[in-house]
Amino acid sequence: MAKKNITFHDIAQYTNFSKTTISRYFNNPDSLTLENQQKIADALVALNYKENKVARILANGKTEFVGIIIPNLYLHYYSQMLNELLTTYETYGYKFLVFAGNDNEEAERRYIQELLAYKIEGMIILSHTIPSKELSSYNLPVVTIEREDAYTCSVNCDNYMGGVQATSLLYKNNCDIFIHINGDVSPLVPAYGRIQGFQDICQEHKLPNELILTHLGNTYAETAASIQGIFERIEEKYPDKKKGIFMSNDTHANIFLNQVIRKYGVLPESYRIIGFDDSPISREAIIPTSTVGQQIGQIAREAMDLLVMQMNEQKKRKPVPLPSPVHRIIAPVLIRRDTTE
């Protein structure tokens, strides 16, 4: 015979509670005493209760879905971050709906409306296009990662310290010219700290340096073409100097390294290269690349912890909003590999 599905009526009979009390256990457990919550929890085990997820969503509107918007997947940092966020399901039980914005502001607004239509309980935003003030206006728990965060909770790497670490390592490699290549980053974005760290170390030690800030493209092909042009200009401008290259991320560092290898067949003494992120490409490059590790897994876990804290508060009968956004900073870790001495 088919096994009977256990209903709220069955649980109520087993515990001698009303069906209303059983419903409150699932939809508003804080309204019950801890003793009564435990009695019902024990009954669920004894009756081998299997929750009907669809019925629960219809009953309380809570989907256990979290929306994620990332800028793209061609930068290895974002694909690795997404992978780390998805693995938090085992800890928190939240499922994810993911969109890649590709720097299209209007498309991202449509994606957010789509996510809201699915009754998501919170959002994690890595994309830079929509201001944090607008994100906070959705009255939904939001955590941002490595982007402007004046009005939202966030988790970021200590980018300034990372910039100091990267430049200091190149300094110890006795380079003649120090070059940092990055996007034209706003001071409001955490990654601006990488530029500040580079400049401060160069100023402190009176190091000859060049800062190249330019948009490198929205696709891998565009970025490769841009970096090829920069490499050729560096070759022409500093032919007899030992060049310390600090790239803004590991994908860009790998592209630059490939340009060097294509020309010389090896990594010559005239180049020392460091990236940023510690994404898999830095370990798997043709020459394993030194990098500043952002501890991507820890950032993902902290982001979900901060989001779940807000979502749990929203489920209470009288939620108390945060007095101000919470910003968590994760220390970077310098990782020396073959592209520095």
VEXTI-422403 format. One record per residue (C-alpha): y, x, z. Coordinates in steps of 0.05 Angstrom, whole numbers, padded with zeros to 5 digits, always signed. Example, Ala and Ser with C-alpha at 12.3 -4.5 7.8 and 13.67 -1.06 7.14 Angstrom:
BEGIN
@yy:-00090&xx:+00246&zz:+00156
@yy:-00021&xx:+00273&zz:+00143
//
This chain:
BEGIN
@yy:+00000&xx:+00000&zz:+00000
@yy:+00071&xx:+00023&zz:-00014
@yy:+00107&xx:+00051&zz:+00046
@yy:+00160&xx:+00004&zz:+00075
@yy:+00233&xx:+00025&zz:+00070
@yy:+00263&xx:+00028&zz:+00139
@yy:+00325&xx:-00016&zz:+00146
@yy:+00381&xx:-00022&zz:+00196
@yy:+00345&xx:-00083&zz:+00223
@yy:+00283&xx:-00041&zz:+00237
@yy:+00324&xx:+00012&zz:+00273
@yy:+00360&xx:-00042&zz:+00314
@yy:+00294&xx:-00072&zz:+00336
@yy:+00266&xx:-00004&zz:+00355
@yy:+00327&xx:+00016&zz:+00396
@yy:+00347&xx:-00054&zz:+00422
@yy:+00416&xx:-00042&zz:+00394
@yy:+00452&xx:-00090&zz:+00347
@yy:+00455&xx:-00077&zz:+00272
@yy:+00530&xx:-00068&zz:+00281
@yy:+00518&xx:-00011&zz:+00329
@yy:+00469&xx:+00021&zz:+00280
@yy:+00521&xx:+00015&zz:+00225
@yy:+00572&xx:+00048&zz:+00270
@yy:+00525&xx:+00107&zz:+00281
@yy:+00524&xx:+00121&zz:+00206
@yy:+00596&xx:+00105&zz:+00190
@yy:+00635&xx:+00121&zz:+00253
@yy:+00592&xx:+00159&zz:+00302
@yy:+00651&xx:+00178&zz:+00346
@yy:+00655&xx:+00105&zz:+00367
@yy:+00588&xx:+00112&zz:+00404
@yy:+00571&xx:+00150&zz:+00467
@yy:+00533&xx:+00215&zz:+00458
@yy:+00474&xx:+00183&zz:+00495
@yy:+00471&xx:+00125&zz:+00446
@yy:+00479&xx:+00171&zz:+00387
@yy:+00419&xx:+00211&zz:+00411
@yy:+00377&xx:+00148&zz:+00421
@yy:+00390&xx:+00127&zz:+00349
@yy:+00378&xx:+00197&zz:+00323
@yy:+00310&xx:+00199&zz:+00358
@yy:+00292&xx:+00131&zz:+00329
@yy:+00307&xx:+00156&zz:+00259
@yy:+00257&xx:+00212&zz:+00268
@yy:+00205&xx:+00166&zz:+00299
@yy:+00211&xx:+00115&zz:+00243
@yy:+00214&xx:+00169&zz:+00188
@yy:+00279&xx:+00138&zz:+00162
@yy:+00301&xx:+00161&zz:+00093
@yy:+00375&xx:+00149&zz:+00080
@yy:+00396&xx:+00110&zz:+00018
@yy:+00454&xx:+00152&zz:-00005
@yy:+00480&xx:+00100&zz:-00055
@yy:+00481&xx:+00046&zz:-00002
@yy:+00518&xx:+00090&zz:+00046
@yy:+00571&xx:+00107&zz:-00005
@yy:+00581&xx:+00033&zz:-00020
@yy:+00585&xx:+00018&zz:+00055
@yy:+00635&xx:+00070&zz:+00077
@yy:+00665&xx:+00099&zz:+00014
@yy:+00645&xx:+00170&zz:+00035
@yy:+00611&xx:+00206&zz:-00023
@yy:+00601&xx:+00275&zz:+00007
@yy:+00632&xx:+00302&zz:-00057
@yy:+00683&xx:+00359&zz:-00060
@yy:+00724&xx:+00373&zz:-00122
@yy:+00735&xx:+00444&zz:-00146
@yy:+00786&xx:+00467&zz:-00199
@yy:+00781&xx:+00538&zz:-00223
@yy:+00825&xx:+00572&zz:-00276
@yy:+00767&xx:+00596&zz:-00320
@yy:+00697&xx:+00625&zz:-00319
@yy:+00708&xx:+00687&zz:-00362
@yy:+00738&xx:+00726&zz:-00304
@yy:+00678&xx:+00747&zz:-00262
@yy:+00715&xx:+00735&zz:-00197
@yy:+00718&xx:+00659&zz:-00210
@yy:+00646&xx:+00653&zz:-00231
@yy:+00624&xx:+00691&zz:-00170
@yy:+00669&xx:+00650&zz:-00124
@yy:+00641&xx:+00586&zz:-00154
@yy:+00571&xx:+00610&zz:-00142
@yy:+00586&xx:+00626&zz:-00069
@yy:+00619&xx:+00558&zz:-00059
@yy:+00559&xx:+00521&zz:-00088
@yy:+00512&xx:+00557&zz:-00040
@yy:+00549&xx:+00527&zz:+00020
@yy:+00512&xx:+00461&zz:+00005
@yy:+00455&xx:+00488&zz:+00048
@yy:+00502&xx:+00493&zz:+00107
@yy:+00548&xx:+00433&zz:+00100
@yy:+00511&xx:+00384&zz:+00054
@yy:+00571&xx:+00372&zz:+00008
@yy:+00561&xx:+00367&zz:-00067
@yy:+00612&xx:+00392&zz:-00118
@yy:+00647&xx:+00366&zz:-00180
@yy:+00676&xx:+00425&zz:-00218
@yy:+00730&xx:+00430&zz:-00272
@yy:+00758&xx:+00493&zz:-00307
@yy:+00833&xx:+00483&zz:-00318
@yy:+00845&xx:+00540&zz:-00368
@yy:+00919&xx:+00542&zz:-00348
@yy:+00931&xx:+00471&zz:-00375
@yy:+00974&xx:+00436&zz:-00324
@yy:+00969&xx:+00366&zz:-00353
@yy:+00894&xx:+00373&zz:-00362
@yy:+00887&xx:+00392&zz:-00289
@yy:+00925&xx:+00331&zz:-00267
@yy:+00877&xx:+00289&zz:-00307
@yy:+00819&xx:+00325&zz:-00274
@yy:+00847&xx:+00310&zz:-00206
@yy:+00853&xx:+00236&zz:-00223
@yy:+00780&xx:+00238&zz:-00247
@yy:+00759&xx:+00270&zz:-00181
@yy:+00797&xx:+00218&zz:-00141
@yy:+00762&xx:+00163&zz:-00180
@yy:+00696&xx:+00192&zz:-00155
@yy:+00721&xx:+00184&zz:-00084
@yy:+00717&xx:+00258&zz:-00067
@yy:+00729&xx:+00275&zz:+00005
@yy:+00767&xx:+00340&zz:-00006
@yy:+00787&xx:+00392&zz:-00058
@yy:+00784&xx:+00468&zz:-00065
@yy:+00835&xx:+00494&zz:-00115
@yy:+00836&xx:+00564&zz:-00145
@yy:+00878&xx:+00546&zz:-00206
@yy:+00952&xx:+00565&zz:-00204
@yy:+00984&xx:+00512&zz:-00247
@yy:+00999&xx:+00455&zz:-00198
@yy:+01046&xx:+00470&zz:-00140
@yy:+01017&xx:+00464&zz:-00070
@yy:+01070&xx:+00412&zz:-00052
@yy:+01042&xx:+00366&zz:-00106
@yy:+00970&xx:+00380&zz:-00083
@yy:+00989&xx:+00360&zz:-00012
@yy:+01017&xx:+00294&zz:-00036
@yy:+00948&xx:+00267&zz:-00052
@yy:+00936&xx:+00257&zz:+00023
@yy:+00868&xx:+00289&zz:+00017
@yy:+00842&xx:+00351&zz:+00052
@yy:+00856&xx:+00411&zz:+00006
@yy:+00842&xx:+00485&zz:+00013
@yy:+00869&xx:+00535&zz:-00037
@yy:+00842&xx:+00604&zz:-00052
@yy:+00886&xx:+00662&zz:-00077
@yy:+00944&xx:+00621&zz:-00101
@yy:+01012&xx:+00594&zz:-00077
@yy:+00998&xx:+00557&zz:-00012
@yy:+01063&xx:+00537&zz:+00022
@yy:+01040&xx:+00465&zz:+00033
@yy:+00964&xx:+00471&zz:+00035
@yy:+00912&xx:+00505&zz:+00078
@yy:+00886&xx:+00568&zz:+00046
@yy:+00839&xx:+00627&zz:+00050
@yy:+00862&xx:+00692&zz:+00018
@yy:+00845&xx:+00765&zz:+00016
@yy:+00895&xx:+00814&zz:+00048
@yy:+00919&xx:+00834&zz:-00021
@yy:+00972&xx:+00882&zz:+00004
@yy:+00920&xx:+00922&zz:+00043
@yy:+00875&xx:+00922&zz:-00019
@yy:+00932&xx:+00950&zz:-00061
@yy:+00944&xx:+01004&zz:-00010
@yy:+00870&xx:+01022&zz:-00008
@yy:+00863&xx:+01025&zz:-00084
@yy:+00925&xx:+01068&zz:-00094
@yy:+00908&xx:+01114&zz:-00036
@yy:+00839&xx:+01127&zz:-00066
@yy:+00871&xx:+01147&zz:-00133
@yy:+00919&xx:+01192&zz:-00094
@yy:+00860&xx:+01227&zz:-00062
@yy:+00833&xx:+01237&zz:-00133
@yy:+00893&xx:+01282&zz:-00148
@yy:+00918&xx:+01241&zz:-00207
@yy:+00981&xx:+01262&zz:-00243
@yy:+01005&xx:+01192&zz:-00262
@yy:+00989&xx:+01127&zz:-00226
@yy:+00987&xx:+01063&zz:-00267
@yy:+00977&xx:+00991&zz:-00242
@yy:+00963&xx:+00938&zz:-00294
@yy:+00971&xx:+00866&zz:-00272
@yy:+00999&xx:+00798&zz:-00294
@yy:+01072&xx:+00781&zz:-00284
@yy:+01054&xx:+00754&zz:-00215
@yy:+01102&xx:+00711&zz:-00174
@yy:+01118&xx:+00737&zz:-00104
@yy:+01093&xx:+00669&zz:-00079
@yy:+01022&xx:+00685&zz:-00102
@yy:+00978&xx:+00726&zz:-00054
@yy:+00958&xx:+00775&zz:-00110
@yy:+01030&xx:+00799&zz:-00112
@yy:+01010&xx:+00840&zz:-00051
@yy:+00969&xx:+00885&zz:-00096
@yy:+01033&xx:+00904&zz:-00133
@yy:+01071&xx:+00915&zz:-00067
@yy:+01015&xx:+00959&zz:-00039
@yy:+01015&xx:+01001&zz:-00103
@yy:+01090&xx:+01010&zz:-00102
@yy:+01093&xx:+01027&zz:-00028
@yy:+01040&xx:+01082&zz:-00032
@yy:+01074&xx:+01111&zz:-00094
@yy:+01141&xx:+01111&zz:-00059
@yy:+01113&xx:+01140&zz:+00006
@yy:+01081&xx:+01199&zz:-00029
@yy:+01133&xx:+01204&zz:-00085
@yy:+01081&xx:+01193&zz:-00138
@yy:+01100&xx:+01187&zz:-00212
@yy:+01078&xx:+01117&zz:-00231
@yy:+01083&xx:+01062&zz:-00282
@yy:+01076&xx:+00987&zz:-00267
@yy:+01052&xx:+00947&zz:-00327
@yy:+01061&xx:+00873&zz:-00314
@yy:+01044&xx:+00828&zz:-00373
@yy:+01003&xx:+00767&zz:-00390
@yy:+00937&xx:+00793&zz:-00417
@yy:+00910&xx:+00728&zz:-00447
@yy:+00871&xx:+00665&zz:-00431
@yy:+00804&xx:+00685&zz:-00461
@yy:+00760&xx:+00747&zz:-00459
@yy:+00777&xx:+00764&zz:-00532
@yy:+00852&xx:+00758&zz:-00520
@yy:+00847&xx:+00800&zz:-00457
@yy:+00805&xx:+00854&zz:-00491
@yy:+00856&xx:+00859&zz:-00548
@yy:+00914&xx:+00865&zz:-00498
@yy:+00880&xx:+00918&zz:-00457
@yy:+00862&xx:+00957&zz:-00519
@yy:+00936&xx:+00960&zz:-00537
@yy:+00955&xx:+00983&zz:-00467
@yy:+00900&xx:+01037&zz:-00468
@yy:+00925&xx:+01064&zz:-00535
@yy:+00997&xx:+01067&zz:-00508
@yy:+00974&xx:+01103&zz:-00445
@yy:+00935&xx:+01153&zz:-00488
@yy:+00997&xx:+01167&zz:-00529
@yy:+01045&xx:+01170&zz:-00471
@yy:+01004&xx:+01213&zz:-00422
@yy:+00958&xx:+01256&zz:-00466
@yy:+00953&xx:+01315&zz:-00419
@yy:+00955&xx:+01281&zz:-00352
@yy:+00901&xx:+01258&zz:-00304
@yy:+00911&xx:+01183&zz:-00303
@yy:+00896&xx:+01139&zz:-00242
@yy:+00887&xx:+01067&zz:-00267
@yy:+00889&xx:+01010&zz:-00217
@yy:+00869&xx:+00945&zz:-00252
@yy:+00883&xx:+00877&zz:-00222
@yy:+00810&xx:+00854&zz:-00224
@yy:+00740&xx:+00879&zz:-00241
@yy:+00736&xx:+00843&zz:-00308
@yy:+00798&xx:+00879&zz:-00332
@yy:+00774&xx:+00944&zz:-00302
@yy:+00709&xx:+00938&zz:-00341
@yy:+00746&xx:+00924&zz:-00406
@yy:+00790&xx:+00985&zz:-00395
@yy:+00729&xx:+01028&zz:-00378
@yy:+00696&xx:+01005&zz:-00443
@yy:+00757&xx:+01027&zz:-00483
@yy:+00752&xx:+01096&zz:-00451
@yy:+00677&xx:+01102&zz:-00463
@yy:+00684&xx:+01080&zz:-00536
@yy:+00734&xx:+01136&zz:-00548
@yy:+00703&xx:+01193&zz:-00508
@yy:+00630&xx:+01174&zz:-00499
@yy:+00637&xx:+01190&zz:-00425
@yy:+00687&xx:+01180&zz:-00370
@yy:+00730&xx:+01242&zz:-00378
@yy:+00764&xx:+01280&zz:-00321
@yy:+00830&xx:+01253&zz:-00347
@yy:+00814&xx:+01182&zz:-00322
@yy:+00801&xx:+01152&zz:-00254
@yy:+00794&xx:+01076&zz:-00251
@yy:+00791&xx:+01025&zz:-00195
@yy:+00787&xx:+00949&zz:-00200
@yy:+00793&xx:+00892&zz:-00150
@yy:+00744&xx:+00838&zz:-00127
@yy:+00675&xx:+00871&zz:-00122
@yy:+00648&xx:+00819&zz:-00171
@yy:+00579&xx:+00835&zz:-00202
@yy:+00609&xx:+00867&zz:-00264
@yy:+00636&xx:+00925&zz:-00222
@yy:+00565&xx:+00943&zz:-00200
@yy:+00532&xx:+00930&zz:-00268
@yy:+00584&xx:+00965&zz:-00312
@yy:+00560&xx:+01022&zz:-00356
@yy:+00591&xx:+01066&zz:-00303
@yy:+00592&xx:+01031&zz:-00235
@yy:+00665&xx:+01019&zz:-00220
@yy:+00703&xx:+01032&zz:-00156
@yy:+00736&xx:+00969&zz:-00130
@yy:+00769&xx:+00934&zz:-00072
@yy:+00719&xx:+00883&zz:-00046
@yy:+00750&xx:+00815&zz:-00029
@yy:+00687&xx:+00794&zz:+00008
@yy:+00680&xx:+00735&zz:-00038
@yy:+00623&xx:+00704&zz:+00000
@yy:+00663&xx:+00704&zz:+00065
@yy:+00723&xx:+00674&zz:+00031
@yy:+00680&xx:+00617&zz:+00003
@yy:+00649&xx:+00603&zz:+00071
@yy:+00716&xx:+00604&zz:+00106
@yy:+00745&xx:+00557&zz:+00053
@yy:+00689&xx:+00507&zz:+00063
@yy:+00693&xx:+00513&zz:+00139
@yy:+00768&xx:+00499&zz:+00136
@yy:+00758&xx:+00441&zz:+00088
@yy:+00701&xx:+00410&zz:+00129
@yy:+00743&xx:+00414&zz:+00191
@yy:+00797&xx:+00372&zz:+00157
@yy:+00747&xx:+00323&zz:+00126
@yy:+00713&xx:+00312&zz:+00193
@yy:+00780&xx:+00297&zz:+00224
@yy:+00794&xx:+00246&zz:+00169
@yy:+00730&xx:+00208&zz:+00188
@yy:+00754&xx:+00194&zz:+00258
@yy:+00783&xx:+00127&zz:+00278
@yy:+00850&xx:+00160&zz:+00294
@yy:+00853&xx:+00225&zz:+00255
@yy:+00905&xx:+00276&zz:+00278
@yy:+00936&xx:+00313&zz:+00220
@yy:+00947&xx:+00388&zz:+00224
@yy:+01017&xx:+00404&zz:+00249
@yy:+01022&xx:+00457&zz:+00194
@yy:+00977&xx:+00487&zz:+00141
@yy:+00925&xx:+00537&zz:+00165
@yy:+00923&xx:+00604&zz:+00128
@yy:+00864&xx:+00650&zz:+00138
@yy:+00866&xx:+00722&zz:+00115
@yy:+00803&xx:+00762&zz:+00099
@yy:+00805&xx:+00838&zz:+00103
@yy:+00786&xx:+00876&zz:+00039
@yy:+00734&xx:+00931&zz:+00037
@yy:+00744&xx:+00993&zz:-00006
@yy:+00681&xx:+01008&zz:-00047
@yy:+00676&xx:+01077&zz:-00079
@yy:+00633&xx:+01084&zz:-00141
@yy:+00628&xx:+01130&zz:-00201
@yy:+00697&xx:+01119&zz:-00232
@yy:+00731&xx:+01156&zz:-00175
@yy:+00712&xx:+01222&zz:-00145
//
